[in-house]
Amino acid sequence: MYDLAMTIYFGMYGATMTTNSELFWGPDSIMMLPYMSSAADAQSAFFQRMTGLGFAIMSLGYAKCGVSKDAWIKQTMLFHVGTCVELNH
């Protein structure tokens, strides 16, 4: 169940951040859950798209390219633990 939830989680973030992160996650987002308090400049827009592309590649690797369930779970857990540790510093 975790693997399916993370496929949807990372896949949807990948799709929305790669296509138009400001529309989905900006200050006036249609999702009504803004992650950004101001409009993105060129550097932050590039970072957002590359992050979305990374999420999409990870998701497609598991869903379509033969990445094993164990490897997928390890990748997602590492991402979540890594971001928690980084945010606490």
C-alpha positions, 0 to 999 in steps of 0.5 A: 500500500505504501508503494502505491501511495508514494507512486501517486504522491511523487507522480502528481508532484512530478506532473504539477511541478514540471508543468506549472508549479506556480499554478498548482503551488504558488501564492494564488494556486488552484490547489489552495495549498500554497508552498510559495509565498511569492511569485517564482523568479527564474532560478526558483522556477528552474529548481521547481521544474527540475525537482518535478522532473526528478520526482517524475523520473523516480515514479516512472522508474517504479511504475514502468521501467522495472524498479523493484518494490524494495528499491522504490520504498528505499528511495522514497524513505530516503527522500523523506528522512533526508528532507526531515533531517535537512529541515531540522538544521 
